[in-house]
Amino acid sequence: MTWIDDLFAALTDTTAWPEYAARMLQHLGISFLAVLLASLIAIPAGTAIGHTGRGSLLVGGVSGAARALPTLGLLTIFGLIFGIGLGAPLLALVILAIPSVLAGTYAGIAAVDRNTIDGSKAMGFTEAQLIGRIELPLAAPVIVGGVRNAALQVIATATLAAYTADIGLGRLIFHGLKTRDYIEMLTGSVLVILLAWVVDLLFGRIASLLRRAIRTA
């Protein structure tokens, strides 16, 4: 098929790979920053809710409401507020990432065996020690799972960053759409899929190592 041949030619064009690599690094950079900021908000919040048991209904409500928000709509609103640049897409991606990280952290902390918690309290552990030395280490694989889901969502959606900034793999897709260069659009899409696949494998490996460490501890 002609389009497959053209796509293969585009992906194997060594002269184009410097641009592809730069776009992939930009895409990965804004995705990493969005997930990092979301984690700095959601992990402490999820830990507090999971540890105390207070506000558990809030997790479902916030997660459901945030997931229902259309990212493109948010990007348009933030673009009108912040103008051209990274501010609008970054804020939209952070909002997109928070629900998965929050839900994963809460679920991981809440699932820690109560007998382990009670035994640690009997040994004189403080609340901070319980969280830092018992709950967070045991919940780590589930937390990583939440971050993993958030990262995949953000990488897929970060193509919209090109809507207000000349950054990331979304630029290939938007430019291809504008010029009706569908091979360029396909190339950008394939590179996004490739990037998400690599990140998914990395998080899967980290989660596997954490589970193994817990079993052998």
C-alpha positions as CSV (number, residue, x, y, z in Angstrom):
1,M,0.0,0.0,0.0
2,T,1.3,3.4,-1.0
3,W,0.7,5.2,2.3
4,I,2.4,2.5,4.2
5,D,5.4,2.8,1.9
6,D,5.4,6.6,2.3
7,L,5.1,6.3,6.1
8,F,8.0,3.8,6.2
9,A,10.1,6.1,4.1
10,A,9.3,9.1,6.4
11,L,10.3,7.1,9.5
12,T,13.5,5.8,8.0
13,D,14.6,9.2,6.6
14,T,17.8,9.8,8.5
15,T,17.8,13.5,7.6
16,A,14.4,14.0,9.4
17,W,15.4,12.2,12.6
18,P,17.2,15.2,14.2
19,E,13.8,17.0,14.1
20,Y,11.9,13.9,15.2
21,A,14.3,13.5,18.2
22,A,14.0,17.1,19.2
23,R,10.2,16.9,19.0
24,M,10.2,13.7,21.0
25,L,12.4,15.3,23.7
26,Q,10.1,18.4,23.9
27,H,7.1,16.1,24.1
28,L,8.6,14.0,26.8
29,G,9.8,17.1,28.7
30,I,6.4,18.8,28.9
31,S,4.7,15.4,29.7
32,F,7.3,14.8,32.5
33,L,6.8,18.2,34.0
34,A,3.0,17.9,33.9
35,V,3.1,14.5,35.6
36,L,5.6,15.7,38.2
37,L,3.5,18.7,39.1
38,A,0.4,16.6,39.3
39,S,2.2,14.1,41.5
40,L,3.4,16.8,43.9
41,I,-0.2,17.7,44.4
42,A,-2.0,14.4,44.2
43,I,0.4,12.1,46.1
44,P,0.4,14.1,49.4
45,A,-3.4,14.5,49.1
46,G,-4.0,10.8,48.3
47,T,-1.7,9.8,51.1
48,A,-3.5,12.0,53.7
49,I,-6.9,10.7,52.6
50,G,-5.9,7.1,52.5
51,H,-4.1,7.3,55.9
52,T,-6.9,9.1,57.8
53,G,-9.9,7.6,55.8
54,R,-11.4,11.1,55.8
55,G,-12.4,12.5,52.4
56,S,-12.5,9.2,50.6
57,L,-15.7,10.2,48.8
58,L,-13.9,13.3,47.7
59,V,-11.4,11.2,45.7
60,G,-14.1,9.7,43.6
61,G,-15.8,13.0,43.1
62,V,-12.7,15.0,42.2
63,S,-11.4,12.2,39.9
64,G,-14.7,11.9,38.1
65,A,-15.2,15.6,37.7
66,A,-11.6,16.2,36.5
67,R,-11.9,13.3,34.0
68,A,-15.1,14.7,32.6
69,L,-13.5,18.0,31.7
70,P,-12.6,18.2,28.0
71,T,-8.8,18.8,27.8
72,L,-9.2,20.7,24.5
73,G,-11.8,23.0,26.1
74,L,-9.5,23.6,29.0
75,L,-6.7,24.4,26.7
76,T,-8.8,26.9,24.8
77,I,-9.9,28.7,28.0
78,F,-6.4,28.7,29.4
79,G,-5.0,29.8,26.0
80,L,-7.3,32.9,26.1
81,I,-6.1,33.6,29.7
82,F,-2.4,32.9,29.4
83,G,-1.9,33.5,25.6
84,I,0.5,31.7,23.4
85,G,3.1,29.6,25.2
86,L,3.5,26.6,27.5
87,G,1.4,27.9,30.4
88,A,-2.0,26.9,28.9
89,P,-1.1,23.3,27.8
90,L,0.9,22.6,31.0
91,L,-2.0,23.6,33.3
92,A,-4.4,21.5,31.2
93,L,-2.2,18.5,31.3
94,V,-1.6,18.8,35.1
95,I,-5.4,18.8,35.6
96,L,-5.6,15.8,33.3
97,A,-3.0,13.9,35.3
98,I,-4.2,14.5,38.8
99,P,-7.1,12.1,39.0
100,S,-5.1,9.0,38.1
101,V,-2.3,9.8,40.6
102,L,-4.8,10.8,43.3
103,A,-6.8,7.6,42.9
104,G,-3.8,5.4,42.7
105,T,-2.2,6.9,45.8
106,Y,-5.4,6.7,47.8
107,A,-6.0,3.1,46.7
108,G,-2.5,2.0,47.6
109,I,-2.4,3.6,51.0
110,A,-6.0,2.4,51.9
111,A,-5.1,-1.1,50.9
112,V,-2.2,-1.5,53.4
113,D,-3.0,-4.4,55.8
114,R,-4.5,-3.0,59.0
115,N,-2.7,-5.7,61.1
116,T,0.6,-4.2,59.8
117,I,-0.5,-0.8,60.8
118,D,-1.8,-1.8,64.2
119,G,1.4,-3.8,64.9
120,S,3.5,-0.8,63.9
121,K,1.5,1.5,66.2
122,A,2.0,-1.0,69.1
123,M,5.8,-0.7,68.5
124,G,5.6,3.0,69.0
125,F,5.6,4.3,65.4
126,T,4.4,7.9,65.0
127,E,2.0,8.9,62.3
128,A,4.8,10.2,60.2
129,Q,6.8,7.0,60.6
130,L,3.7,4.9,59.7
131,I,3.3,6.9,56.5
132,G,7.0,7.1,55.5
133,R,8.2,3.7,56.6
134,I,5.2,1.4,56.3
135,E,2.3,2.8,54.1
136,L,4.2,4.5,51.3
137,P,6.7,1.7,50.7
138,L,3.9,-0.9,50.7
139,A,1.7,1.2,48.5
140,A,4.5,2.1,46.1
141,P,3.6,-0.3,43.3
142,V,0.0,0.9,43.2
143,I,1.1,4.6,43.3
144,V,3.5,3.9,40.4
145,G,0.5,2.3,38.6
146,G,-1.5,5.6,39.0
147,V,1.5,7.7,37.8
148,R,1.9,5.3,34.9
149,N,-1.8,5.8,33.8
150,A,-1.4,9.5,34.2
151,A,1.8,9.5,32.1
152,L,0.2,7.6,29.3
153,Q,-2.8,9.9,29.3
154,V,-0.6,13.0,29.3
155,I,1.8,11.7,26.5
156,A,-1.2,11.0,24.3
157,T,-2.8,14.4,25.0
158,A,0.4,16.5,25.0
159,T,0.0,16.7,21.2
160,L,-2.5,19.5,22.0
161,A,0.4,21.6,23.4
162,A,1.1,22.5,19.8
163,Y,-2.2,24.3,19.7
164,T,-0.7,27.2,21.6
165,A,3.1,26.5,21.4
166,D,5.5,25.3,18.7
167,I,6.5,22.3,20.8
168,G,6.3,18.5,20.8
169,L,5.1,15.9,18.3
170,G,1.8,17.6,18.0
171,R,3.4,20.1,15.8
172,L,3.9,17.4,13.1
173,I,0.3,16.5,13.4
174,F,-1.0,20.1,13.3
175,H,1.3,21.0,10.4
176,G,0.3,17.9,8.5
177,L,-3.3,18.7,9.0
178,K,-2.8,22.3,7.9
179,T,-0.9,21.3,4.7
180,R,-2.9,18.1,4.1
181,D,0.3,16.1,4.4
182,Y,-1.3,13.0,5.9
183,I,2.0,11.1,6.0
184,E,3.4,13.8,8.3
185,M,0.3,13.4,10.5
186,L,0.8,9.7,10.6
187,T,4.5,10.0,11.4
188,G,3.7,12.3,14.4
189,S,1.1,9.8,15.5
190,V,3.4,6.8,15.3
191,L,6.1,8.6,17.2
192,V,3.6,9.5,20.0
193,I,2.6,5.8,20.2
194,L,6.3,4.8,20.2
195,L,7.0,7.2,23.1
196,A,4.0,6.1,25.1
197,W,5.0,2.4,24.6
198,V,8.6,3.0,25.9
199,V,7.3,4.9,28.9
200,D,4.7,2.2,29.6
201,L,7.5,-0.4,29.5
202,L,9.6,1.7,31.9
203,F,6.9,2.1,34.4
204,G,5.9,-1.5,34.2
205,R,9.5,-2.5,35.0
206,I,9.6,-0.1,37.9
207,A,6.4,-1.5,39.3
208,S,7.7,-5.1,38.9
209,L,10.9,-4.3,40.8
210,L,8.9,-2.6,43.6
211,R,6.6,-5.6,44.0
212,R,9.6,-8.0,44.0
213,A,11.3,-5.8,46.7
214,I,8.1,-5.9,48.9
215,R,7.9,-9.7,48.6
216,T,11.5,-10.2,49.6
217,A,11.5,-7.6,52.4
